[in-house]
């Protein structure tokens, strides 16, 4: 992974809308996230199109199934030669190990396998939701740290977490373990459906490896300007 990338979430329903958006950021070689909405509509072709235009890709499908199913799915995804993929840590140790096995088996000879990270808790999750909906008695920070440790122990390259949990994770794991943090907003932006959010400056100060930004850029009146402002804020170290 490039040094501390800003990953743009391409949360669009069609490839045509992706193309229209990318046309507003001419000449930029981006790190982009392709999630379920887009991938399920457009399939592997959207990945191939983005790769042909020189963009790096985080394929955000959050696999969570029995180990053998995840292994076979990852073997197929590895052939797309994306840069980053993910699973849900809640799938357990055997599933996470199977994900790595599948990626290694599917990566073309001579290529580096995609980095694999585990989702700890979504940034839309609150303490109340954790306890009342998911029946998890431990607190949010403790739960995220536990999942991060499991991911680390089982050979994954990092986790998806909120910026708020990053400092605690790095008390227990070294900086080569990635912390990919969504829920990034400029101070003036709407929170939408996110709960645990931060500005890009705060994310940088807390030590995030990468930030994922969606609507603050994709829904902006001037996406190119919004991207450059977000990128500048992310790259200037301040809290």
C-alpha positions, 0 to 999 in steps of 0.5 A, a space after each residue: 500500500 502507498 504511504 498513507 493513502 486517501 481512498 475514495 469510496 465509489 459508492 455509485 450504483 452504475 459504472 456510468 456514474 463512476 465514469 462521470 465522477 472520475 471525469 471531474 478529477 482529470 489526470 488524478 491517479 487515485 486509490 478507490 474503493 469498490 463496494 458491494 453496491 457497485 460490484 454487484 451491479 457491474 461485476 469484475 469489469 468495473 475493476 478491470 476498467 479502473 485498473 486500466 486507468 491506473 487507479 489502485 483498488 480496495 475491493 470492499 466486499 466484507 466476506 463473512 461465511 464458512 472458511 471454505 467458501 471464503 477461501 474459494 471466493 478469495 482465490 477468485 478475487 485474487 485473480 482480479 489483482 486488486 490492492 486490498 480486500 477485506 473480511 469480517 473479523 467476526 467470522 473467526 480465526 479459521 475463516 481469516 486464515 482461509 482468506 489468506 490461503 485463498 488469496 495466496 492460491 489465487 494470486 498470479 505467479 510473480 505478483 504480490 497478493 492483495 493485502 487483506 484486512 478485517 472489519 472490526 465494527 462498522 463506524 455506524 455501530 454505537 455502544 447502544 447498538 453493540 449491546 442491544 442489537 448484537 448482544 455483545 457485552 464488552 465495550 466498543 473499544 474492547 471489542 474492536 481491540 479483541 478483533 484486531 488482535 485476532 486479525 493480527 494473530 491470524 496473518 491479516 495485514 490490518 483492520 478497518 476501524 474508526 480513528 478513535 480506536 487507532 491509538 489503542 491498537 498501536 499500543 499492542 501492534 506495530 505500525 506495519 499493521 494497517 488501520 484503514 479508517 472510514 467515517 472521515 468528514 470535514 468539520 463542516 460536513 453532515 455525519 449522515 449514517 456514521 456515528 464514530 467520525 473524525 476529520 482528516 487532520 484528526 485521523 492523521 494525528 491519531 495515526 491512521 494508515 489510510 482514510 476512506 472518504 465518500 460523500 464528502 468528495 463524491 457528493 460535493 458541488 466541486 469534487 476535484 476541489 473537495 478531493 484536493 482540500 481533503 488530501 491536503 488536510 490529510 497530509 498536514 499533520 495536526 489534530 
